[in-house]
Amino acid sequence: MKSRIFLFVVAFCALAGLLIGQTATPAPAPAQNSPVQSAPAQNPPLKAGTAPTGKTPAPGDNSAKSDSDDDIVIRHAVNEVRVVFTVTDRHGRYIKDLQRDDFKVIDDQKPAGLTSFRSETDLPLQVGLLVDASNSVRDRFKFEQEAAIEFLNAIIRPKYDEAFVVGFDATPEVTQDFTDNTESLSTGVRMLRAGGGTAMFDALYFACRDKLLKHEQAGSVRRAIILLSDGEDNLSHVTREEAIEMAQRADVIVYTISTNISGMKGQGDKVLERIADATGGRAFFPFQMRDVSDAFLSIQEELRSQYAVAYKPANFVADGRYRTIQIVAQERGLKVRTRKGYYAPKE
């Protein structure tokens, strides 16, 4: 009898549940215009510009919401190349009064149309001073420190320019981070102590990638590294060409000052020439100590005597390939110096 009553109760509960499920009103679908919050759309993968002047979108930046907006942003970042260059006459004097029509730009062996041209004599500077502190440069280390301090005091303007100091032997060491305070920079230079092996390529790679490329850039700036070394490298993990590529990606001009005092150019001097030439800088070989100060003065003058152009390459393809740059002055006898090329972004 009890088992029959139990079965009856179970059957009644099941029937009641079924009836309730059939008569329940389904939840209304969200209205088409209701403020339903969807997951935020992810930004498209960053397509690095052909020169590192394109800015990474800030977190929460909604400036590229639609497909058409995305296309506009990508075209601007990919297709425009910006290049800084200097012009000298036969005697090495800087020419500062040339105009847009005095040049032509050849990108990857094809003429390119300029979108802007400026004479840049007063851009804010971001300067890295890299000083070889290995045993091989002991002989005139103190003198070079003082020459570097004199250079920084002359070129860094408070609230306008910034510099940092890195000493390197087996590893790079930041003795003074970015600052516009010349006293702090001088202290950073004097903290350098000679000793150890030489990892010059690692130091250059580090300064370009971890200091200049990652440093805040509000508007146009001029990025430069002054590298004091004998050019001999025996400990780096990256190669010379990898260090050069990083400088090119960071849009950095590298000026090299040799610490070789033998009176003859060695293999290390050829390395310094290659680095400077590939990035649009100059290599100096002050075989006498008094010439070190002259080298710094020449760099200072050059940083205030440059032109900047922007252009759109013909037949551009975002394939990650290295593309060459050539800027030719129309007037005979003028010499243009700039970086040799850039790496296109890769889709």
RODOBA-145045 format. One line per field, with one value per residue (C-alpha): residue number from 1; chain; x, y, z. Coordinates in nm, 4 decimals. Example, Ala and Ser with C-alpha at 12.3 -4.5 7.8 and 13.67 -1.06 7.14 Angstrom:
# RODOBA-145045
nr	[1,2] $
kette	[A,A] $
px	[1.2300,1.3670] $
py	[-0.4500,-0.1060] $
pz	[0.7800,0.7140] $
***
This chain:
# RODOBA-145045
nr	[1,2,3,4,5,6,7,8,9,10,11,12,13,14,15,16,17,18,19,20,21,22,23,24,25,26,27,28,29,30,31,32,33,34,35,36,37,38,39,40,41,42,43,44,45,46,47,48,49,50,51,52,53,54,55,56,57,58,59,60,61,62,63,64,65,66,67,68,69,70,71,72,73,74,75,76,77,78,79,80,81,82,83,84,85,86,87,88,89,90,91,92,93,94,95,96,97,98,99,100,101,102,103,104,105,106,107,108,109,110,111,112,113,114,115,116,117,118,119,120,121,122,123,124,125,126,127,128,129,130,131,132,133,134,135,136,137,138,139,140,141,142,143,144,145,146,147,148,149,150,151,152,153,154,155,156,157,158,159,160,161,162,163,164,165,166,167,168,169,170,171,172,173,174,175,176,177,178,179,180,181,182,183,184,185,186,187,188,189,190,191,192,193,194,195,196,197,198,199,200,201,202,203,204,205,206,207,208,209,210,211,212,213,214,215,216,217,218,219,220,221,222,223,224,225,226,227,228,229,230,231,232,233,234,235,236,237,238,239,240,241,242,243,244,245,246,247,248,249,250,251,252,253,254,255,256,257,258,259,260,261,262,263,264,265,266,267,268,269,270,271,272,273,274,275,276,277,278,279,280,281,282,283,284,285,286,287,288,289,290,291,292,293,294,295,296,297,298,299,300,301,302,303,304,305,306,307,308,309,310,311,312,313,314,315,316,317,318,319,320,321,322,323,324,325,326,327,328,329,330,331,332,333,334,335,336,337,338,339,340,341,342,343,344,345,346,347] $
kette	[A,A,A,A,A,A,A,A,A,A,A,A,A,A,A,A,A,A,A,A,A,A,A,A,A,A,A,A,A,A,A,A,A,A,A,A,A,A,A,A,A,A,A,A,A,A,A,A,A,A,A,A,A,A,A,A,A,A,A,A,A,A,A,A,A,A,A,A,A,A,A,A,A,A,A,A,A,A,A,A,A,A,A,A,A,A,A,A,A,A,A,A,A,A,A,A,A,A,A,A,A,A,A,A,A,A,A,A,A,A,A,A,A,A,A,A,A,A,A,A,A,A,A,A,A,A,A,A,A,A,A,A,A,A,A,A,A,A,A,A,A,A,A,A,A,A,A,A,A,A,A,A,A,A,A,A,A,A,A,A,A,A,A,A,A,A,A,A,A,A,A,A,A,A,A,A,A,A,A,A,A,A,A,A,A,A,A,A,A,A,A,A,A,A,A,A,A,A,A,A,A,A,A,A,A,A,A,A,A,A,A,A,A,A,A,A,A,A,A,A,A,A,A,A,A,A,A,A,A,A,A,A,A,A,A,A,A,A,A,A,A,A,A,A,A,A,A,A,A,A,A,A,A,A,A,A,A,A,A,A,A,A,A,A,A,A,A,A,A,A,A,A,A,A,A,A,A,A,A,A,A,A,A,A,A,A,A,A,A,A,A,A,A,A,A,A,A,A,A,A,A,A,A,A,A,A,A,A,A,A,A,A,A,A,A,A,A,A,A,A,A,A,A,A,A,A,A,A,A,A,A,A,A,A,A,A,A,A,A,A,A,A,A,A,A,A,A] $
px	[0.0000,0.2766,0.4627,0.1508,0.1068,0.4782,0.4495,0.1374,0.3164,0.6130,0.3909,0.1908,0.5106,0.6402,0.3091,0.2998,0.6547,0.5681,0.2604,0.4538,0.7294,0.4751,0.2931,0.6059,0.6548,0.9926,1.2333,1.2102,1.5025,1.7029,1.5603,1.7686,1.8523,1.8951,2.2355,2.3644,2.7396,2.9364,3.2954,3.5284,3.6663,4.0371,4.2633,4.4057,4.7652,4.9973,5.1454,5.4686,5.5302,5.8180,5.9824,5.9226,5.7192,5.3756,5.2412,5.1018,4.7347,4.6878,4.4785,4.1126,4.1731,3.8520,3.9762,3.9515,3.6126,3.4827,3.6438,3.6867,3.8526,4.0911,4.1878,4.2705,4.4891,4.6749,4.7424,4.8912,5.1133,5.2399,5.2799,5.4625,5.8367,6.0164,6.3867,6.6379,6.9466,7.2312,7.3873,7.7463,7.9503,8.2860,8.4600,8.2384,8.0416,7.6756,7.4242,7.1116,6.9109,6.7989,6.4361,6.2001,6.2733,6.6477,6.6158,6.4707,6.4013,6.4464,6.2863,6.3778,6.5132,6.1883,6.1179,5.8936,5.6680,5.7350,5.4489,5.6480,5.9857,6.1339,6.4640,6.5113,6.7555,6.5789,6.4053,6.4119,6.6894,6.6909,7.0574,7.2234,7.5896,7.7445,8.0942,8.3179,8.4442,8.6438,9.0135,9.1031,9.0193,9.1965,9.4689,9.2577,8.9391,8.9490,8.9994,8.7084,8.4842,8.5568,8.5002,8.1659,8.0610,8.1492,7.9406,7.6342,7.6584,7.6607,7.3845,7.1223,6.8733,6.6660,6.2960,6.3622,6.6277,6.7041,7.0001,7.1078,7.4467,7.5395,7.8785,7.9539,8.2135,8.0744,7.7258,7.5644,7.5078,7.2872,7.4665,7.2169,6.8703,6.6897,6.7182,6.7584,6.9789,7.3365,7.4783,7.3173,7.4485,7.7992,7.7768,7.6642,7.9663,8.2087,8.0640,8.1976,8.4939,8.7094,8.7514,8.6304,8.5566,8.3648,8.0042,7.9537,7.6817,7.4757,7.5080,7.3960,7.1047,7.0005,7.0224,6.8086,6.5462,6.5123,6.5885,6.5156,6.2470,6.0486,6.0923,5.7968,5.7930,5.5604,5.5780,5.8837,6.2224,6.5739,6.7152,7.0911,7.3542,7.7157,7.9234,8.2776,8.4685,8.7601,8.5070,8.6460,8.3721,8.4391,8.1371,7.8121,7.5173,7.3774,7.5665,7.6769,7.3999,7.1342,7.2462,7.2332,6.8855,6.7581,6.9008,6.7228,6.3940,6.4253,6.5064,6.8364,7.1372,7.4609,7.7780,8.0898,8.4103,8.7027,8.9203,9.1972,9.5208,9.7517,9.7534,9.6237,9.2693,9.2112,8.9385,8.7363,8.7418,8.5877,8.3094,8.2452,8.2336,7.9783,7.7501,7.7639,7.7199,7.4197,7.2301,7.3078,7.5682,7.9414,8.2501,8.5269,8.8852,9.0560,9.4019,9.5130,9.3283,9.2597,9.0679,8.8054,8.6585,8.6501,8.4535,8.1919,8.1685,8.1082,7.8296,7.6722,7.6723,7.5309,7.2397,7.1350,7.1843,6.9485,6.6521,6.3498,6.1325,5.8278,5.7213,5.5063,5.6921,5.5769,5.4504,5.4760,5.4200,5.4031,5.6223,5.8842,6.1535,6.4450,6.3996,6.6769,6.6668,6.8624,6.8293,6.9965,7.0727,7.0009,7.2995,7.6327,7.9000,7.6605,7.6816,7.3734,7.4100,7.1191,7.0323,7.0601,6.7115,6.4368,6.2380,5.8847,5.6181,5.4968,5.1286] $
py	[0.0000,0.2453,0.1732,0.2568,0.5873,0.6719,0.5991,0.8154,1.1140,1.0837,1.0706,1.3730,1.5846,1.4964,1.5935,1.9249,2.0129,1.9440,2.1659,2.4537,2.4348,2.4548,2.7567,2.9615,3.2779,3.2804,3.5686,3.8479,3.8830,4.2040,4.4895,4.5873,4.9291,4.8236,4.9080,4.5517,4.5602,4.3229,4.2175,4.4963,4.4390,4.3773,4.6216,4.4834,4.3638,4.6630,4.7197,4.8987,5.1974,5.1950,5.4405,5.4026,5.7208,5.5560,5.5454,5.2361,5.3013,5.3829,5.1428,5.2257,5.4223,5.3975,5.6008,5.3010,5.1372,5.0771,4.8840,5.2025,5.3787,5.0865,5.1088,5.4776,5.4283,5.1345,5.3121,5.6112,5.3979,5.1681,5.3893,5.6939,5.6901,5.9645,6.0227,6.2640,6.3649,6.6146,6.7934,6.9123,7.0780,6.9665,7.1132,6.9377,7.2504,7.1969,7.3425,7.4566,7.6652,7.4120,7.3753,7.0913,7.0923,7.0625,6.6873,6.3711,6.0562,5.7057,5.4231,5.0685,5.2043,5.3865,5.7628,5.8593,6.1624,6.3810,6.4518,6.6929,6.8636,7.0575,7.2040,7.0655,7.2779,7.2818,6.9487,6.8089,6.5541,6.2111,6.1208,5.8064,5.8184,5.4692,5.4502,5.1462,5.0735,4.7622,4.7150,4.7914,5.1637,5.2410,5.4610,5.7729,5.6843,5.9834,6.2334,6.0905,6.1142,6.4847,6.5438,6.3620,6.5741,6.8902,6.7701,6.6916,7.0266,7.2050,7.0176,6.9260,7.2061,7.1840,7.0979,7.0328,6.7649,6.4433,6.2093,5.8926,5.7353,5.3690,5.2178,4.8721,4.6038,4.2505,4.3954,4.7376,4.9424,5.2518,5.5012,5.7779,5.7302,5.9836,6.3338,6.6948,6.7697,6.8094,6.7777,6.4355,6.3364,6.4475,6.2380,5.9416,5.9759,6.0041,5.6887,5.4825,5.2600,5.0817,4.7051,4.3750,4.2407,4.4072,4.3434,4.6480,4.5051,4.4012,4.7519,4.9185,4.6771,4.7404,5.1200,5.1224,4.8675,4.9150,5.2854,5.4890,5.2753,5.2392,5.5970,5.8341,6.0402,6.3409,6.4766,6.4745,6.4172,6.3465,6.0196,5.9738,5.7572,5.8560,5.5398,5.5614,5.2373,5.0754,4.8632,4.5345,4.3013,3.9661,3.8931,3.9996,3.7665,3.9638,4.0233,4.3527,4.3410,4.2641,4.5693,4.7823,4.6522,4.7463,5.0980,5.1277,5.0084,5.2616,5.5395,5.6104,5.7836,5.6406,5.8478,5.6518,5.7876,5.5480,5.5072,5.3483,5.5446,5.3314,5.5845,5.3241,5.2101,4.8602,4.6011,4.7574,5.0925,4.9295,4.7962,5.1457,5.2825,5.0185,5.1030,5.4777,5.4482,5.2140,5.4452,5.7780,5.8891,5.9521,5.7724,5.9771,5.8638,6.1061,5.9510,6.2336,6.3073,6.6712,6.5552,6.3859,6.7238,6.8230,6.5072,6.5945,6.9499,6.8148,6.5877,6.8787,7.0926,6.8144,6.7442,7.1083,7.1088,6.8467,6.8098,6.5829,6.4469,6.2240,6.0327,5.7454,5.4651,5.3476,4.9893,4.9394,4.5868,4.5094,4.2009,4.2684,4.3145,4.5595,4.8547,5.0923,5.4712,5.7153,6.0933,6.2836,6.6563,6.8200,7.0526,6.8986,6.8859,6.8401,6.5254,6.3834,6.1509,5.9485,5.5948,5.3334,5.1901,5.0487,4.7336,4.7329,4.6087,4.2528,4.1653] $
pz	[0.0000,0.0943,-0.2299,-0.4354,-0.2545,-0.3184,-0.6930,-0.7162,-0.5549,-0.7914,-1.0984,-0.9793,-0.9302,-1.2761,-1.4384,-1.2509,-1.3628,-1.7245,-1.7130,-1.5539,-1.8215,-2.1045,-1.9687,-1.8704,-2.0784,-2.2603,-2.1782,-2.4379,-2.6802,-2.6366,-2.8387,-3.1390,-2.9954,-2.6352,-2.4779,-2.4649,-2.4011,-2.6165,-2.5657,-2.6840,-3.0305,-3.0321,-3.2126,-3.5374,-3.5154,-3.5163,-3.8589,-3.7919,-4.0171,-4.2611,-4.0313,-3.6580,-3.6412,-3.6281,-3.2728,-3.1066,-3.0236,-2.6598,-2.4497,-2.4937,-2.8137,-3.0187,-3.3142,-3.5515,-3.4997,-3.8495,-4.1318,-4.3335,-4.0406,-3.9968,-4.3631,-4.3325,-4.0254,-4.1767,-4.5055,-4.3251,-4.1012,-4.3735,-4.6765,-4.5414,-4.4862,-4.2950,-4.3423,-4.1916,-4.3915,-4.4069,-4.7029,-4.7303,-5.0056,-5.1418,-4.8375,-4.5826,-4.4895,-4.4028,-4.6483,-4.4621,-4.7116,-4.9721,-5.0806,-5.1611,-5.5349,-5.4754,-5.4038,-5.5425,-5.3419,-5.4817,-5.2840,-5.3820,-5.7132,-5.7970,-5.7704,-5.4797,-5.4390,-5.1347,-4.8953,-4.6768,-4.6586,-4.3677,-4.2643,-3.9133,-3.7136,-3.3802,-3.3156,-2.9607,-2.9190,-2.7575,-2.7290,-2.6003,-2.5024,-2.5204,-2.3773,-2.4136,-2.0616,-2.1499,-2.0768,-2.4378,-2.4038,-2.0765,-2.2229,-2.2800,-2.0985,-1.8638,-2.1429,-2.3418,-2.0366,-2.0043,-2.3768,-2.3545,-2.0564,-2.2475,-2.5419,-2.3280,-2.1502,-2.4852,-2.6669,-2.4044,-2.3441,-2.0242,-2.0772,-2.4455,-2.5008,-2.3137,-2.2910,-2.1134,-2.0419,-2.0850,-2.0124,-2.1439,-2.1111,-2.0913,-2.0295,-2.0720,-1.7565,-1.7415,-1.5177,-1.5934,-1.7395,-1.9595,-1.8164,-1.9255,-1.6242,-1.7455,-1.3931,-1.3572,-1.6988,-1.6018,-1.2859,-1.4939,-1.7247,-1.4341,-1.2769,-1.5673,-1.4811,-1.7368,-1.7112,-1.8579,-2.2058,-2.4882,-2.5919,-2.8143,-3.0395,-2.7375,-2.5918,-2.9156,-2.9519,-2.5912,-2.6232,-2.9384,-2.8348,-2.4597,-2.4265,-2.7396,-2.9039,-2.5805,-2.4616,-2.4834,-2.8007,-2.8019,-3.1556,-3.3787,-3.2160,-3.3366,-3.2033,-3.2006,-3.0361,-2.9870,-2.9591,-2.8219,-2.8757,-3.0519,-3.2431,-3.1191,-2.9946,-2.8311,-2.6109,-2.7826,-2.8272,-3.1223,-3.4453,-3.5929,-3.8530,-3.5905,-3.3932,-3.7087,-3.7932,-3.4479,-3.4883,-3.8231,-3.6769,-3.3942,-3.6451,-3.4706,-3.6249,-3.4862,-3.4671,-3.3821,-3.2289,-3.2422,-2.9351,-3.1414,-3.0875,-3.3003,-3.5845,-3.8289,-3.9006,-3.7687,-3.8161,-3.5346,-3.7130,-4.0198,-3.7981,-3.6626,-4.0184,-4.1182,-3.8239,-3.8854,-4.2619,-4.2387,-4.0008,-4.1692,-3.9154,-3.9348,-3.8109,-3.6498,-3.6015,-3.3626,-3.3428,-3.1154,-2.7938,-2.8768,-3.1845,-2.9662,-2.8711,-3.2384,-3.3177,-3.0556,-3.1925,-3.5439,-3.4178,-3.2327,-3.5479,-3.7618,-3.5267,-3.5776,-3.9567,-4.0963,-4.3293,-4.2928,-4.5728,-4.5813,-4.8907,-5.0134,-5.1905,-5.5305,-5.5576,-5.1832,-5.0470,-4.6739,-4.7015,-4.4318,-4.6946,-4.6655,-4.9019,-5.0029,-4.9804,-5.1922,-5.1716,-5.4537,-5.4572,-5.7919,-5.7624,-5.8507,-5.5845,-5.2917,-5.0806,-4.9099,-4.6134,-4.4781,-4.3689,-4.6396,-4.6066,-4.3850,-4.3218,-4.4564,-4.2152,-4.2589,-4.2737] $
***
